[in-house]
Amino acid sequence: MPKPLTIAEPEPPTDAPAAPFALWALAFRPFYLLASVFAALSIPLWVAQYAGYLPAALAHSPAWHGHEMLFGYTLAVVAGFLFTAGRNWTGQPTPTGHALLAFALLWVAGRILMLTPYALAAAVVNAAFPVAVAIALAVPLWKSRNRRNYFFVPLLLLLGAAVLALHLSWLGLLAWPERASLLAGLDVVLFIIAVMGGRVIPMFTNNGIPGTQASRHPLVERLALGSVLLLLAADVVQAPAAVIAGIALVAALAHAARLYRWQPWRTLRTPLVWVLHAAYAWIVVYLVLRASAALGLVAEALALHALTIGAIGGMTLGMMTRTARGHTGRPLVADRYEVAAYVLVLCAALIRVFGGMIVPDAYLGTLVGSGVCWSLAFAIYAIRYWPVLSRARLDGKPG
């Protein structure tokens, strides 16, 4: 019987001596830290370049920003989460110590190479990272016959294919639009969030808020997940706009129904829970805007930022705080700094999406305002969680 996703519940601290440095004890530690620092620093870099304060040659394609948020920041969080959760699911080891350091260095190399003229090396390294994660995750899944989670391996390989196609198009070796690669990568991440959200959000809601009856309906679940896969297929084949709009609208209805069954209105006093509901609500916003963009009613960039800032940013930040607390033996309660980070990410999404929609003439202002909110949110996480992620568990357990 495959093990369900579990988040370590804290226990009272013991008198066991704490290791002075535990950053390489489990994958969530270095990857959450690297992701938060990168998220805090890279957006000001991109905004400064966009506003003309840095040379345009610093990033060698207008899609650098999208590439780095998807295949840089998001993939780091996904890798840290899957390696950590994979150990719980399978009871098998996942990378730690020097092996984990090697994965982290591979990711860092990808970020550095994106700012250099070595385009071919950047392509190889950035495509190698998700493939290496897929292989390292496949080993414990296969050994434990954890069939329920096999699908993560092909999803990671798809991300590797998407980033490779993007680089090859930049190199002029593949006649493939960079937009298609980015959309396919975003669809894969959206599917991962939809799957994991369906597993953990109802559970966290019921566990954290007595009396709540968050539930799942089989038909709604199939429609929600199936529609995202259909959208992925449509984006890969570059289906007509009307087809994209129809799929996105069906998906929006399915995900709205799914969220309604989780009773988000009951979560307002529990930040560790409401942040996940708020992030999931941005999926519905994204899908409605994606359909509207396909019909020429709004700019596609507004839809994409609803997904990237609101859904991906909010969901990853929420899971990074909860899993880091749980896996280091700390209480599952958000403090005022974490709540501030949650609010800042939501403000970043609101400013970028609806500010850009309501006052299109203030585009640069909304971009800067959103970027400041985003960067502050992840700077707060990086500063607050450096001691959490780098030190041993409070309860003396390994990991």
C-alpha positions in Angstrom: 0.0 0.0 0.0 1.6 3.3 -1.0 2.2 5.8 1.7 0.1 9.0 1.5 1.8 12.4 1.6 2.7 13.3 5.2 3.9 16.5 6.7 6.0 15.9 9.8 4.1 17.0 12.9 6.2 18.7 15.5 6.9 17.0 18.9 8.3 18.6 22.1 12.0 19.3 21.8 14.4 16.8 23.4 17.7 17.4 25.1 19.6 15.8 22.2 22.5 18.0 21.1 21.8 19.9 17.9 24.1 19.6 15.0 25.7 22.9 14.2 24.9 22.7 10.5 22.2 20.6 8.8 21.6 22.3 5.5 22.4 19.1 3.5 20.4 16.8 5.8 17.3 16.8 3.5 16.5 18.4 0.2 13.9 20.9 1.3 16.6 22.8 3.2 19.0 24.0 0.5 16.4 24.2 -2.3 13.9 26.3 -0.3 16.7 28.6 0.8 18.2 28.9 -2.7 14.7 29.4 -4.3 13.8 32.2 -1.8 17.1 34.1 -2.2 16.8 33.8 -6.0 13.2 34.9 -6.0 14.1 37.9 -3.9 17.1 39.0 -6.0 16.2 38.1 -9.6 13.0 40.1 -9.9 14.7 43.4 -9.0 17.4 42.5 -11.6 14.8 41.9 -14.3 12.8 45.1 -13.4 16.0 47.2 -13.4 16.8 45.8 -16.9 13.3 46.3 -18.2 13.3 49.9 -16.9 16.6 50.6 -18.6 18.9 50.8 -15.6 20.9 47.7 -16.7 22.1 46.7 -20.2 19.6 44.6 -22.1 22.5 42.3 -23.0 22.5 41.0 -19.4 19.7 38.6 -20.2 20.0 37.3 -23.7 16.3 36.9 -24.5 13.1 38.7 -23.5 11.9 35.3 -22.2 14.8 35.2 -19.6 12.4 36.3 -16.9 9.9 33.6 -17.6 12.6 31.0 -18.0 14.1 31.8 -14.6 10.9 31.9 -12.7 9.7 28.6 -14.2 12.9 26.6 -14.7 14.9 28.3 -11.9 12.7 29.3 -8.9 9.8 26.9 -9.4 11.9 23.9 -10.3 14.1 24.4 -7.2 11.0 24.3 -4.9 9.6 21.3 -6.8 12.9 19.4 -6.4 13.1 20.2 -2.7 9.5 19.2 -2.1 9.6 16.0 -4.2 12.9 14.7 -2.7 11.6 15.3 0.8 8.1 13.9 0.2 9.5 11.0 -1.8 11.4 9.8 1.3 8.1 9.8 3.2 6.2 8.1 0.4 8.7 5.3 -0.1 10.7 4.9 3.1 13.7 4.9 0.7 16.6 7.4 0.8 16.7 10.5 -1.4 19.7 12.7 -2.0 21.5 14.1 1.1 25.0 15.2 1.9 27.4 15.4 -1.0 24.8 14.1 -3.5 22.4 16.8 -2.5 25.2 19.4 -2.7 25.8 18.3 -6.3 22.2 18.8 -7.2 22.2 22.3 -5.7 25.4 23.2 -7.6 23.9 22.0 -10.8 20.9 24.3 -10.2 23.2 27.2 -9.3 25.3 26.6 -12.4 22.1 26.9 -14.5 21.4 30.3 -13.0 24.9 31.6 -13.6 25.1 30.3 -17.2 21.9 32.1 -18.1 23.8 35.4 -17.6 26.8 34.4 -19.7 27.4 34.1 -23.5 27.7 30.3 -23.1 24.3 29.5 -24.5 25.0 25.8 -25.4 26.4 25.1 -21.9 23.3 26.9 -20.4 21.0 24.6 -22.5 22.8 21.4 -21.4 22.9 22.3 -17.7 19.3 23.6 -17.4 17.9 20.6 -19.3 20.0 18.2 -17.2 18.6 19.4 -13.8 15.0 18.2 -14.1 16.2 15.0 -15.8 18.6 14.3 -13.0 15.8 15.0 -10.4 13.5 12.7 -12.3 16.1 9.9 -12.2 16.9 10.4 -8.5 13.2 10.3 -7.7 12.5 7.3 -9.9 14.9 5.1 -8.0 13.1 5.2 -4.6 9.7 5.1 -6.2 10.6 2.0 -8.2 12.3 0.2 -5.3 9.2 0.7 -3.2 6.7 0.1 -6.0 5.1 3.4 -5.1 2.9 3.4 -8.3 0.7 6.2 -7.1 3.5 8.7 -7.6 5.2 7.3 -10.7 3.7 10.1 -12.8 6.0 12.7 -11.2 8.9 11.2 -13.2 7.5 11.8 -16.7 6.3 15.2 -15.6 9.9 16.1 -14.7 11.1 14.7 -18.0 8.5 16.9 -19.7 9.9 19.9 -17.9 13.4 18.9 -19.1 12.1 18.6 -22.7 10.4 22.1 -22.5 13.5 23.9 -21.2 15.6 22.1 -23.8 13.2 23.1 -26.6 13.3 26.7 -25.4 17.1 26.8 -25.5 17.3 25.1 -28.9 14.9 27.7 -30.3 17.2 30.5 -28.9 20.2 28.8 -30.5 18.4 28.6 -33.8 18.5 24.8 -33.9 14.8 24.2 -33.5 11.9 25.9 -35.3 9.8 26.1 -32.2 8.3 29.2 -30.6 9.6 30.0 -27.1 6.1 30.8 -26.0 5.0 27.2 -26.6 7.9 25.9 -24.4 7.0 28.3 -21.6 3.3 27.5 -21.8 4.0 23.7 -21.8 6.2 24.1 -18.8 3.6 26.2 -16.9 1.0 23.6 -17.7 3.1 20.8 -16.2 3.7 22.9 -13.1 -0.1 23.7 -12.9 -0.8 20.0 -13.1 1.6 19.3 -10.2 0.0 22.0 -8.1 -3.5 20.7 -9.0 -2.5 17.1 -7.9 -0.7 18.1 -4.7 -3.3 20.7 -3.9 -6.1 18.1 -4.2 -4.1 15.8 -1.8 -3.1 18.2 0.9 -5.4 21.2 1.0 -8.5 19.3 2.1 -6.4 17.4 4.6 -4.7 20.5 6.1 -8.1 22.2 6.2 -9.8 19.5 8.1 -6.8 18.9 10.4 -6.2 22.6 11.2 -9.8 23.9 11.5 -12.2 21.7 13.7 -15.6 21.3 12.2 -14.5 21.9 8.6 -15.7 19.2 6.1 -13.5 19.8 3.1 -14.3 17.0 0.7 -13.5 15.8 -2.8 -15.9 14.5 -5.5 -14.7 12.0 -8.0 -16.2 13.7 -11.1 -14.9 17.1 -10.1 -11.5 15.6 -9.4 -11.4 14.0 -12.9 -12.6 17.1 -14.6 -10.1 19.4 -12.8 -7.1 17.2 -13.5 -8.1 16.0 -16.9 -8.8 19.6 -18.1 -5.3 20.7 -17.2 -3.8 17.8 -19.1 -6.0 18.7 -22.1 -4.8 22.2 -21.9 -1.2 21.0 -21.9 -1.9 18.9 -25.0 -3.6 21.9 -26.7 -0.6 24.2 -25.9 1.9 21.6 -27.2 0.1 21.3 -30.6 -0.7 25.0 -30.6 -4.4 24.5 -31.0 -6.7 27.3 -32.3 -7.6 30.0 -29.9 -11.2 28.9 -29.7 -10.2 25.5 -28.5 -7.9 26.9 -25.9 -10.7 29.2 -24.6 -13.2 26.3 -24.4 -10.8 24.1 -22.5 -9.7 26.9 -20.1 -13.4 27.7 -19.3 -14.2 24.1 -18.5 -11.1 23.9 -16.4 -12.0 27.1 -14.5 -15.5 25.7 -13.6 -14.0 22.4 -12.5 -11.4 24.1 -10.3 -13.9 26.6 -8.9 -16.1 23.7 -7.9 -13.2 21.9 -6.4 -12.2 24.9 -4.3 -15.8 25.4 -3.1 -15.9 21.9 -1.7 -12.8 22.7 0.4 -14.7 25.5 2.2 -12.1 28.3 1.9 -14.3 30.7 3.9 -13.6 28.7 7.1 -9.9 29.3 6.9 -9.5 33.0 7.4 -8.2 32.7 11.0 -5.6 30.1 10.0 -2.9 31.6 7.8 -1.0 28.4 7.1 -4.3 27.1 5.5 -5.8 30.2 3.9 -2.6 31.0 2.0 -3.1 27.6 0.1 -6.7 28.3 -0.6 -5.9 31.9 -1.8 -3.2 30.5 -4.1 -5.5 27.9 -5.5 -8.2 30.6 -6.2 -5.6 32.2 -8.5 -5.8 29.1 -10.6 -9.4 29.8 -11.3 -8.5 33.5 -12.1 -5.8 32.3 -14.4 -8.0 29.9 -16.4 -10.7 32.6 -16.8 -8.2 35.1 -18.0 -6.5 32.5 -20.2 -9.8 32.0 -22.0 -10.4 35.7 -22.2 -6.9 36.2 -23.7 -7.5 33.5 -26.3 -10.6 35.4 -27.3 -8.7 38.7 -27.5 -10.4 40.3 -24.5 -7.3 40.7 -22.3 -3.5 40.6 -22.7 -2.1 37.1 -22.2 0.6 38.4 -19.9 -2.1 39.2 -17.3 -3.3 35.6 -17.3 0.2 34.2 -17.1 1.0 36.4 -14.1 -2.2 35.3 -12.3 -0.7 31.8 -12.6 3.0 32.5 -11.9 2.6 35.1 -9.1 -0.7 34.3 -7.6 -1.0 30.5 -7.9 2.6 29.3 -8.1 4.1 32.0 -5.9 1.4 31.7 -3.2 1.3 27.9 -3.3 5.1 27.5 -3.1 5.5 30.0 -0.4 2.7 28.4 1.7 4.1 24.9 1.2 7.7 26.1 1.9 6.7 27.5 5.3 4.5 24.6 6.3 6.8 21.8 5.3 9.9 23.6 6.7 8.1 24.0 10.0 6.8 20.4 10.1 10.1 18.8 9.0 12.1 20.7 11.6 9.9 19.9 14.5 8.4 23.4 14.9 4.7 24.3 15.6 2.5 24.5 12.5 1.5 28.1 13.2 2.5 31.1 11.0 4.0 34.1 12.8 3.5 37.7 11.8 6.5 37.7 9.4 5.1 34.7 7.5 1.7 36.3 7.3 3.3 39.4 6.0 5.1 37.4 3.3 1.8 35.7 2.3 0.0 39.1 2.0 2.9 40.6 0.0 2.8 37.8 -2.6 -1.0 38.2 -2.9 -0.5 42.0 -3.3 2.1 41.3 -5.9 -0.4 39.3 -7.9 -3.2 41.8 -7.5 -1.0 44.7 -8.6 0.4 42.9 -11.6 -2.8 41.4 -12.8 -5.6 43.8 -11.9 -3.5 46.9 -11.7 -2.3 46.2 -15.2 -5.9 45.6 -16.3 -7.4 48.7 -14.7 -4.6 51.2 -15.4 -2.8 49.9 -18.5 -1.1 53.3 -18.9 0.8 52.7 -15.6 2.3 49.5 -16.7 5.8 50.2 -15.5 4.5 51.4 -12.1 2.4 48.2 -11.6 5.4 46.1 -12.7 7.7 47.8 -10.2 5.1 47.7 -7.4 4.4 44.0 -8.0 8.2 43.3 -8.1 8.8 45.1 -4.8 6.1 43.1 -3.1 7.3 39.8 -4.5 10.9 40.5 -3.6 10.1 41.6 0.0 8.0 38.4 0.5 10.8 36.1 -0.4 13.4 38.2 1.4 11.4 37.8 4.5 11.3 34.0 4.0 15.0 33.8 3.3 16.0 35.8 6.4 13.5 34.1 8.7 14.2 30.6 7.5 17.9 30.6 7.2 18.4 29.5 10.8 15.4 27.0 10.4 16.8 25.4 7.3 20.4 25.4 8.3 20.1 23.9 11.8 19.0 20.5 13.1 15.5 19.6 14.0 14.3 20.8 17.4 13.2 17.3 18.3 16.6 15.8 17.6 15.3 13.5 14.8 17.3 13.1 11.6 16.3 15.1 8.5 
